Amino acid sequence: MQKNGFVYRLSKDNDTTAIVELLKICLGDNDNRTNEYWEWKHNNNPFGKSFVMLAFDKDLLIGVRSFMRWEWSKKSYIYKCVRCVDTVVHPNYRRRGLFSIMTLKGLEIMKNEGVDFVFNTPNSKSLPGNLKMGWKEYGNTGLKVRINNLVKSLYYRVAKSEFSADLINEEHILNNLSTNYLADFISQSIQDESVLRKNISSDYFIWRYLDVPTHKYGVFIDSQDRFLIFFRLNKKRKIRELRICDIIVKTVDEKAGYSGDMHPLIPVKCTHLLNYQFDKVILFFLNCLLLTRFYAL
């Protein structure tokens, strides 16, 4: 398609290098600006290959608008969706309508492909353009965490010797992950069908946390095989950080104080920053997760 003097089309496999180079020009160079990372994110995604609209001035790539495939589920229905990510326009071609044209053309293609809905987490630069095209702003999705009963937590984790002394460290970094084990864990996990949630699978978790080329993730499974946590260890200056990325709860520990009317949002996608040493304090937090309620705000 040609419009305003430029050519627009969907990306091809041999466009990856040019796309990554434009991302570097517009956003700077980092670990995520590699061909390998782009292939992992947009071509190997278990939800499907991304729709990527490109804009050209003759042979020069001047714009990228990526629509990453995603799936949500509710009441056994799987919503085929896309999320807008990785969007750039060459600095010499801005304010010429490329962003809007690539977006509208991409939405037209996805509508014909049967995509249920498109969602986005725009930054301050792209938000005005999205709103101008008719997008609706729903604000941030928050997370509320509350300990049900700290006394019971102390009793069952310490007095009843249900407190493991293992440490969270590099030994938990993923090198391999059993597809069958994950599938069994997920099939027994607590899932509230009344809420819209990410359509998780063993293939998704392996892609997201094992196959990712830029970061190393760990997995922690409590001693009683009740919950599974995917996490990442970071270091910011002299502070070590434990970032919790996904939580799957498989069983309910009734004596730990779960109430029957609880509707947990599981699995939870979040980033908790815990500035502690990786010792029993951290593990105590992890072992108390079954005493924690999660709410969508």
N, C-alpha and C positions, 0 to 999 in steps of 0.2 A: 504494500500500500504506500502511495506517495501523497504527502500533504505538506504544505508550507515550505516546499522545496527540499524536503528530506524524505528518506525511505524508511518505512517501519515494517518489521516482520518479527516472527517468533525466532528464538535462538536455535542454533544447530550445534551439534557436538563439537565442531571445529571452531566455535566462537569463544570457547572458555578462556583462552589466553588473552584475547582482546578485552573480554569482560573484566577479568582480574586486573589488567593494567589500568583500565578506566577507574575501577574502584580504588586503586592505589593513588591515582591522580587526584580523585575527589575526596577521599577519606583518609589518605595516608597509608603507610605500609605497616602491617602487623602480622601476627601468626595466622589470622583468618584470611589474609589476602594471598592465597595460593590456589593453584589449579586443583590440588588434591582436596583442599577444604571445600571448594566450590562443587566439585564432583560429589563429595560425600553429602553435602547439604541439599543440593538441588537435583541430582540425578540418582542417588542411591537411597533417598528417602523412602521408607516402606509404605508411606501413604501415596506415593506416586511421584513422577517427575514433575518439576515445577514448570509453570507457564512463565516464560521470560520474554518480555517485549523489548526489542532493540530499535534504536533510531540511528540512522547513518546519514552522514553528509558525504555522498559518493562512497568511497571505501573506508572512511574514517568513522569508527564507532563513537557516537556522541551522547547516547542515552541508554540507560538500563532500567527496566521496571520489572521486578521479580514478584511472582505470585506463587508462594510455596504451598503445595498441597498439604491439607490437614484433615483430620477426621474427629468429629465429636459424636457422642452417642447419648440418647435419652430414650428410656422406655423401649429398648431393643431396636430403635431406629438409628441407623448410622448416617450422619450428615456428612456429605462430601463437600469440603470447604477449601478455601485458600486463604493464606495470610500474606499480606503485602510486606515484603522485606527487601533489603538490598536494592535501593533505588538511588540512582545518581544521574546527573546531567553534567556534561563537560563544562568547566568554568567559562569557556568562550561562547557557549551556546545557551546560556540561561536567559530566562525571561522572553522566550520565544514560543512558549506553549507546548514544549516537548513533554513535560510531566503530565499535563492533562490529556494530550493526544495518546500517549502510551497507556495511560490508565484506562481511558474510555475504550480504546481498541481492545485492551486485554479483557476488560469486563464483558465486552460483546462476545469475544471468543469463548470465555468461560460460561456465559449464559447458554450458548449453543452446546457446550460440553455437559450441561446438566449440573453445574456446581450449585449447591444449595444456598450458600451465602459466603460473603467475603468479610474478613475482619482484619483489623489493623492496629498497630501500636505506634502511631506516627510521632516523630520528634517535633520540636517547635517550628522547624523550617517547613515540613511537609503538611502539618496540620491545617493551616489556612487553605491550602490548595485542595485538600480533601473535603473540607467543609463547603467550599465554594462549589464543588461538584455534587453536593447533596448528601455527603456522609453524615451520619448522626454520631454525636459524641456521648458515650455512656460512662465516661470517667474511669477511674482505676478500680480494679478488682482487688479488694483487700483480704486480709486473713486475720482472724482473731484466734488466739491461743489461750486456753485457760486450764490450769491444773485443777482436776476435780477435787482431790482431797490429798493434801500434802502429808497428813499424818499417816494415811494408809500407804502412801508412796514410801515413806520412810520405813514403815513397819514391814511391808512385803519385800522391799529391796535390801534392807539392812538386817533387821531383827530376824526375818525368816530366811536369811541367806540367799535371797533371790537377786543378789547384786553381783554381777560378774566383775572380775578384776582385770579383764582384758583391756588393752589400750587401743585407741583408734590411731593408726599410724600408716606408714607406707605399705605395710604388709597387707592391708586391705585393698590396695590398688588392683583394679581388674586386669587380669591377663586372659581369663577365659570365663565363660558363662554358659551354663547348661540351658539350652532352649526348652527342654522338657521340664526341668525344674522350675523355670520361670513360668511356663504355661500352667503348671500345676498350682503354683503359688497364686497366680492371678485368678485362676478359676475358683479358688477358695477365699479370695479377698472380699472385704466389705465394700460393696458398691451400691450407692444410692441411685436407683434408676429414675428417681423423680427429678434429678438435677442434670443439667447439661455438663458432660464431662469428657475429657480426652479419651478417645478410643484406644486403650492401651493393649499391647500384645507383647509376647516375648521378642518378636522381630523388632518392635519399636525400641525396647529397652537395650537390646544388643546394638542396634544402630546408634542410638543416642549416647550410650555411655561406654561402649567397648570399641566400636568402629571409628569414633570421632578421631581425626588425625592430630588435633592441636592440643588437647588437654587429657590428663589422666584422671579418671574417676575411680572411686572406690565403692564397694558395697559392704554394708554391715547387716548381718542377720543375728538377731538376739539368740541366746542359748536355747530358748524353748521354741524356736522356729515360728514365732508369732508375727514378726514384722520385719520388713526389709527396707533398708534405706540406701539410696544412691547419694553419694556425697563427693565433694571435691575439697582437697586441701590446698589452701593458698597461703602465701606469706607476703604481708604488706609491711615493709621495713622490718621492725623487730617484733611485729605482732603476727601470730599464726592464726589462721582463720579456717573454721570448719563451715563449709557451705552445704546445706542440705538441699538437694535438688528434687528428689521424688521419694515419697513414702508409700509403701503398700502394707496394709494391715490385714493379716490372714485370719486370725482368730480373735475371739473376744475373751478377755480374762475377767470373768464376772466378779471374782473376789477383789479385783483391782478397782472396782467402783464404776463400771460402765452402767449408765442408765438406759432403760429400754426405749426411751423416747429420743435418744440421741440420733441425729442424722449427720454423720461425719462426711466431710468432703474428702474422699479418699479415691485415688491418690492425690496428694497435695503437691502442686508445683510452686515452689517458693524459693527464696534465698534468705536464709537466716545467717546473720553474722555473729559468731560467738567468739569473742576475743579472750579465750582462755588457753591455758596449756592443755595438751591432749593427755589428760590424766583421768582419774576417776570422776572428776566433776563433769567432764564431757560425757563419759559413759553413763553417769547417773542421769543426765538429761535424756540420753537416748533410751535408757531402760524405763524412763517415766513416760515415754510417748504414749503408751497404752492408757495412761491416766489423763490424757490430754484431749480436749474437745477442739475440733476445728470447725470454723464457721466461715461461710462466704459472707462478706459484708455488703 
